[in-house]
Amino acid sequence: GKVIVKYGIQTIFAEKMDLNFEINQAKIYNDVVFENLNTKIKTDIVEFDLITKNVLIKMKDKTKRVNIDTKF
């Protein structure tokens, strides 16, 4: 299915999302697009720590790179 996550001015679109409340983590994956007013990031996986709000953006295939487009 389609996943849409909104947080302030950030919006994340993806195919799948897993929530794990035991370790306070959200994992959003498969065709991920992370957008705000100035930036668009295309990646495979975004992981959030629900307590610290730390974000990890990465690719499944370590030979590929995260794509970042910015208006700056």
N, C-alpha and C positions, 0 to 999 in steps of 0.2 A: 504494500500500500504506500501511499504518500504520507510523508511526515513533514509538518511545518511547526517549527519552534520559534516563538517570538520572545525576545528579552530586551526591553528598552527599545533602542533603535536597531538592534541586531535581529536578523531573520535567518533561519537555517532551513533549507529544503533538503530532503533526502528520501530514500526508499524505506529505510528501516531504522528503528530505535529500540534499544533495550534499557530498562531502568533496573538497577540493582540497589535496593535500599539497605541491604546488609552491609555493603561497602560504600554506600552513598555515592554511586557513580551512574552517569548516563552515558551511553555510547550511541552515537548517531552514525550511520554508515550506509554505503552504497549510493553513489552519485550525489555526493554532498556538495551543496552550494551555500556558503556562509556569506551573507551580505549585510552591509550597513550603508550609510549615506555616501561614503567615500571609497569603500573597498568591496571587492568581490573575490572570494576564495573558493576554488574548486579543489576538492580532495576526496579521499576515500573514507576517512574515519575522523570523527571529532569526539573526544572523550572529555567529559566534565566531571570534576569533583563537586558534588552538590553542597559540601560544607565550605571548602576553601574557595570555590568558584574558579579554581585553576582549570585551564583548557589545554588539551594536547591535540594538535592537528597533525595527521600523518597519512602516509600512503601504505597500502597493503604491500605493494611491490617496492622494495627499498631502492630499486634502480630508477624509479619514476619520481617526479618532483611535484610538490604542491604548486598549483597555479594561482598567483596573486595578481589581480588587476586593481590599480588604485588611481584616483583622480588627483593625487598630489603632484 
